[in-house]
Amino acid sequence: MSELIYHVATTADGYIADPNDIADDSIFLYEGDHGPDFLSDIREYGIALMGGKTYELGLLDGMKPGEPWPLAKFANPDLKHYIFSSKLNIESNEEVKFVKENSIEFVNTLKQTVNQPCC
């Protein structure tokens, strides 16, 4: 069974967004000593699991629908993305799969079939 690593950015007080679902540089540090560590970790992952709202942040920042998260793609060009959303209506491709079915069942199946750590 593959290892699942929970790798998420949080604010100093433990949140992943503010009360208005904003997750930008007003609450996160995008520069600093943690950057190289984050990129190094991504290089080791085989798969990235991401929620739809996180993916939507990339779209708001100029990413095109169906593209992998740019920073992850930079760090690991072979990284496969699985985006969990019942609302996003974007076609899957070889790099990015949009998962609408039960996320727990999907991840359990994925862990049984993949031999690389995923985040």
Residue, then its C-alpha position, 0 to 999 in steps of 0.5 A: m500500500s502506498e503512503l499518503i502524506y498530508h502536505v498542506a500550507t496553513t497560517a500561523d494559527g492553523y487555518i488553510a484560508d481566512p473566513n472568506d475562503i481567501a488564501d493569498d499573500s495576505i495570510f500566507l508567506y510565499e517567500g522565505d526559507h520554507g520554499p526550497d523545502f516545499l519544492s524538494d518535497i514535491r520532487e519526491y511525490g508521485i501524485a498530488l491530491m487537491g481539492g477543487k477550491t485549491y485548484e480554483l485559486g490557480l484558475l483565478d491566478g491565470m492557470k488554464p482549466g486542465e493544467p497542473w498546478p504550476l509550482a508543482k509542475f515546475a518542481n516535478p514535471d511528471l507529477k499526476h494531479y487528482i482534483f476532487s470536486s463535484k462542481l468543477n466541470i473540466e475535462s480530465n487529461e493525462e496530467v490532471k484527473f478531476v474526481k467526482e466520485n466518493s473521494i475516500e473510496f477513490v483514495n483507498t483504491l489509489k493507495q492500493t494501486v500506486n507504489q509512490p508516495c502521494c501528497 
